[in-house]
Amino acid sequence: MNYIGSKHSLLPFIEQVWREVRDNDEQTACDMFAGTGAVGRLFKRLGLRVIASDIQKYAFALNKAYLEINQPPRFTRLRNAYNFAIAANASNAESPVEQVLELLNGLEGAPGFISENYSPAGNRSYYSTENAEKADAIRQAIRDWRERKLISEPEQFYLLASLLEGIDQVANTASVYGAFLKKFKTSALKPLKLKPLELSNQVKGCKVHNRDANALIREIECDVLYLDPPYNHRQYGANYHVLETIAAYDTPKLSGVTGMRDYPRSRYCQAKEAAEAMEDLIVQARAKHILLSYNDEGVLNLEEINRILSLRGEPKTFQQKYSRFKADNGREYKRDATIEFVHYVRVRR
């Protein structure tokens, strides 16, 4: 998924830092601003039990699927209920997951909140009419199956994560949902298709929350706390509001040309509040190691970060050059790259 601040390309760097500072007896990791879950999945792949949280519902859904589910669901009750439909529409699908995804991919489009507000039918072009109506049909089916207890909670989140990833691939945007493009780009005209998720190794007991970080930090304990808060004034709730609506599948009041829903404002996006929030988070943390990802365009400077981390131990900084995110290829940027920092502190006992 295209995602601002995703650490996917920085995973080798983060893993290198972790291997340098770890003691090799750690068992738990917490990813407090999980986003799409790249770092949480890294720690799970390394064998740690992961606790993750994000305030956004689309991020919550993705992490519920990738962290809590260890192997593809069987969808036993659903397949029993839809035996004839699956036989007719999924003849080439071999696994239970493939059968169910083909059933969803074969649905006829249906009117709903997505097509009525995020397609040309609603005078907005986030998605083509066909893809928006297909997304409505799929989202309605997932909700209906869950209400009828034909799918379990993990199966629900597996399907929802597949939908979120699939719909993002056909979005008519410049990577984020702050605005839509006036003309449909080629990728946005391709048909929406759900695909199986690539699940990680089996680590039991991973847990995902949909909570405010500063509230949750008071209730958990872990060996390594990884933090990747918003760096600047860019609010994730605004940039991914469409995915938030698809995940929640509610009917929020939308405003403006872009159809923005109301969203929680992060304290980490403003310098004064970010410092206060970060200090509270670090002071309250019950962890052996703290790793903080931040870059040189953040609202907090290096001196302030070091001051805060020094409250718990002796800070150490690792850095790597990183190509900056560009939402609009036609826009001129002052810099082509940023410096990505991983600040580390071994918590003083």
N, C-alpha and C positions, 0 to 999 in steps of 0.2 A: 504494500500500500504506500502511495506517495504521502509522506508525513513530515511536516516541519519538525526539525529537532530529532528525527529518528536517528538512533545510534547504530543502525544496521551496518553502515560502512565503517564505523569506528569500533566494531566488536573486537577485532584483533588487538587494537590498542588497549581497550578496556581489559581484555583477558590478560594481556601482557602485564599490565599494572597489577591486576589481582594476583597473578602467579608470583609476582615479586614481593608482595606484602603479606600473603596468607601464611598460616601456620600448618596447613594441611590437616587440621582436625575440625575445621568448620563444617557445620551441618545445615545451617539455615541462612537464607538471604532474604532481604526485604527490598523490593523495588517500589518505592513510595509514589512516584509520579510515572506510572507504568507506560502510558501512551499505548502504542501498538504491541508492546511487550518484548521488544528485541533483547533487552538486557536481562529481563526475567527469564526468557527462554535460554539465554546463554548460561546463566547460573544453574538452571535446571539441567541443561546438557552436561554441565560439569559435576552433576550429582547432588546439588544442594536442594533442600526443600525450600520452595519459594513462597513468600507472602508478597502479594502485590496489591496495589490499589490505584485507582484513578477516579477523579470526580465526574468524568464524562462517561455516559452510559455506553457509547460505542466502544470506548477503550475497555470498559468493564466487560463487555460481551466478548471482545477479542481475547482478552486475557483469561476469562473463564474457560474458553475453548482450548487455548494453547497451553495453559498451565495446569488446569485441573483435570483435563482429559488426557489419559496416557495412551489409549489405543482407540481406533475408530469404533464408534458405537454400533450396536447391532440393529437397533430400531425394530426389535422383535414385535412389539404390539402394533406398531404402525404397519409393518409389512404384512402381518396377519390380517389387519383390517382392510388393506388395499391390495390384496393378493392379485386380483384380476387386473387392476390398473397397472400394477408394477409389471406383470407379465406382458401386458400389451405395449407399455411405453418404455420399458427398460430391458428389452431382450438382449442387448449387447453389454449390459452392465453385469459384472460378476460379483462384486462385493455388496453387502447390504448398504454401505454408504453410497456407492455408485448407483444402486437401484433407486434409493430415495432422492438423490440429487437429480437423476434423470426424470423422476416423477415430477419434481418441482420445475425443472427446465422445460418440461412438456406442457405446463399449464398455459392456458389462454390468459392474455392480459385482462386486468379488471380495473374498473375505476376505483380511486381511493385517494388518500391525502397526498401521496407522493405525486401521482400524475396530475392531480388537480392543482398543485401548487409549485411543482418543480419541473414541469415540462411546458411545451408551447401552449398546452391547454390552459395553463395558468399564467401565460405571458412571461414565463421564465424558462430558460433553456439549459438547466443543469443536466437534464437527460432528454433523450429523444422520447417522443410519446410512447413508442413501442416498449422501450426499456423501462420507463416509469410505470407503465401499466403492468408489465411483467413483474416488476419489483413489488407493486401493490398486491398482486395475486400471490406471490411467494410469501410476502410478509403476513398476509391474511391467513394463508394456509398454516404457517408456523404457529401463529397465535391460536388458531382454531384447534390444531392438533394438541397443543399444550393444554388448552382449556378442557378438552375431551379426554385428557390423560392418555393420549395415544403415543406421546413422546415424553421422556423424562426431562428434568431440568438440564442435565448435561447434553442430551440430544438436541434440546431447544437451542442452547448456546452454540453447539457445533454448527447447526444450520444457519443461525443468525450470523455467525462469524463468516461463513462461506458467502452469505448474501452481501455483507458489508464489503468484503474484499472484491466480490464480483462487480457490484454496482460502482465501486470506486474506479475500476478499470474502464468503465464506459462513461465516466463523468465528463461533461463538457466544460471543464475548468482548466485554469493554469495551476494545477496541483492542489490548490486550496479552494474552499467554498465561499470565500468572501465575496465572490462575484462569479457570474457565468460568462462564457464567451458569446459574442453576438452570432457568430456562424458556427455550425457544428463541425468539429474537427473529425478527422477520419476515424480515430479510435472510439469516439462517442457514438458513431453510427453502427458499430459492431453490435451484434445481439448479446444481451446479458446472458451469461452462463455461469452457473455455480459449479465449483470444482472442489474435490476433496482437499482437506487441510493436511499440511505436512506436520504431523505431530512429533514431539520430541521424545526422549527416552522416558522410561517409566520411573518416576519418582513419586512415591505416595505422599499424600498429605499436603500438597500445595493448596493454598487458599487465596482467593481473590476477593477484594472488597471494593465497594463503590462509596468511598468515604473521603472526607477532608483529611489531608495528610497530618495537619497539626492536631487533629482530634484523635486519629488512629494511633499516632506515635505513642500516646500515653497508655495504650492497651496491649502493645506487642513487645516482644523481645526477640533478637536475632543475633547471629554471629557477625554478619556483614550487612550494613545499611547502605544501599545505593540510592543516591538522590540525583534526579535530573529535572529540576523545576523549570518553569518558563524563565527564559533569560531576559526578555525585554517586554515592551509594551504590547506585543502581539498576543491577543487573547485566543486561546485554543477554542473556546466556546463559540467564538465568532467565525473562526476559520473552518470549523467542521460542523456547523449547525445543521446541515442537511443530514449528515450521517447520524447525528444525535437524534433527529426526528425519526429516522428509519429504525434506529435501535429501540427507541422508546415506543414508537408507533402510536404516539398520542396525537392530539389535535391542537397544538399551541397556536396562539395568536401570532401571526407573522406581520412584519412591518417592512416598509420600504420596497424599493425595486428588487433587492436581493432576497426578500422574503425571510429576513432574519427573525429567529425566535429569541426570546429572552434567555439569557445564559448567566451562570455565576461568574463574577469577575474574580480573577485570581489576585491575591495580595502580592504574589511574587512578580507581578508585571509592573510594579511601581517601586521606585528606589527606596523610599522611606519605609513603606509597608513591607517590602521584600526583606530588608535588613531585620526588622522586628520578627517577621515570620520565620526567617531562617534561624535566627538565634534561638527562638523558642523551640524549633524542631531539633536543633543540635543539642541543646541543653537537656531536652526531655528524652533523647534517644537512649535506649538500653541495648547497646551493641558493642562488640569488640572492635570492629573496624567501621569506619565511615568513609565512603567514596562519594565525592560530589563532582558531577560533570557540570562544567560551566565554560563559556567562551569569552573572548576579549571584547565582545560587543554587548555583554550583559549589563544590566542596570546596577549590579554590585561590582565594585572594583576589587582588585586582588588584595589590597590592604584590608578592606572590610571583611572579605571572606576569611583571610588569615586570622583576623582578630576574633571572628566568631568561632572558627575551628580551634583556636588556641584555648578556648574555654574548656576543651575536653582533652587536649593533648598537644603534641608537637606536630604542626602541619608540614606536609611534604607535597610538592607539586610536580605533576608530570604533564607534558604538553606535546601536542602534535598539530601540524598544519592541516587544515581541512577546507575543502572547497565550500564556499558559502551557499546557502539555499537561495535560489532565484525563482520566484514565483512567476515572473514575466520575462520571457526571453528578449522582448523588445525594449526593456527598461535598462538604462545605464546604471551600473553600480560602481561606487567609489573603490570597492575592494572585491577581488575575485576569491579571496580566501580569508578565513579567520583562524585564530589559534584556539584549538580545543584543549581545555585543561581538565585533568582529573585531579582534584584536590583530595589528599588522603590524610587521615589521622587515626592512629591507634589509640583508642580511648583509654585514658588514664584511669586506673582502678583505685 
